[in-house]
């Protein structure tokens, strides 16, 4: 994941499989480093500052999938605002179009490594 270009590059044994346009955190809030996918959720509930926002709510910004990192509160997710893709606008997560995150969800497994660079 390259924050400066807002792209996520899916690799298999160093071979590029897909390149996705994504959104990253405003004010450089997406963490850099190596992380692992520790959870995969379909139609995730959004836990936002103590509020529980169900998947069917228009207030739920997570879209159709959640791929959680081993850094609590951070992950890759879909969106209800596809027009924001390609911009630095999130609270720190990596945001993708729902159709892209659904494809990625089907290709990665728990334990997959995610590397985020500036």
N, C-alpha and C positions, 0 to 999 in steps of 0.2 A: 504494500500500500504506500503510495507516494503522496504525501500531503500537499506538496508544492504544486503538483499537477492535478490533484483530486482524481487519481486513478487507482483502481485496484487491479493488480495483475495476478491472475490465478496461474500457478505453475505446477507442473508434475515432473519431478526430477529435473528441475532447472529448465524445463521446456515450457514456453508460454502456451497456455491452453486458451485463455480468454483475457480480454482487457475490458474493464467496466469503468464507466464514469460514475463518480461518487461525490458525496458531500462530506466535508470534515468539519471539525470544530471551529467555531468563531474564536477569535483571540488566541489562536494556537492551542486550543484546549484538548485536541486529540493527542493522547500520549504517544511517544515514540518508544520503540523497543520491540522485543519479541514476546508474543503472547500465544496462548493455546486456546482453541475453541473448547469450552467446557460445558456448554448447553446449546441445544437446538430446540426452538419452539415454533409451532405453527400457530398463527393468529394469537400472538402474545398479549398478555395483560401488561399494561404499563403501570409501574409503581412510581408515581411522581410526587416526591416530597410528602410522603404519607398518604397521598390519595391513590386509590385503586381505580384505574381507568380500564373498563372492559374492552375487549377487542372490537366489538361492534360500535363503540362510541366514536363519533367524529372527532372527539378530543384526543383519541389515542393516536399518537404520532408514529408508532412503531411499524405501521404497515403490516404486511402479511407474514413476515418471518423475523426471528431473532436468533442470532448466532453470538452467544455470550462468551466473553473472554475470561481468562483466569485473573482478571483485574475487575473486581466487583463494580457493577454499574456501567461497564463499557462493553460494546459489542458492535456487530454489524446488523443493521435492520432495514426494513422497507420504509416506505413513506406514504403519507397522505398528501404531500406537497411535491409532486414530481418536478415542478418548475424550479425547485431549489437545487436540483442535482448539478454538480459542477462548482458549487460555491462553498465557502467556509461559513456555515450557518448553524451547525449543530451545537449541542451542549458538550460535545466531546466524542460522541459515537460516530461511526461510519454509516452514512445513510445511502441507500441504493433505491433505484426504481423497484417496485414490487416484482415485476417480471424478472428482473436481473437477480434480486436476492432469492427468489424462488429457485432459479436455475443454480445459483451458487450453493444454496441449501442442499440441493440434490447431489452436488459434486463433492462436498467436503464432509469430513467425519469429525466426531468428537476426538480431540487430541490433535487435529490439524494445526500447524503452526501458522501464525499471522505475524508478519514483520511490518512495522510501520516506520517509515523514514520521513524526514523533513523534506 
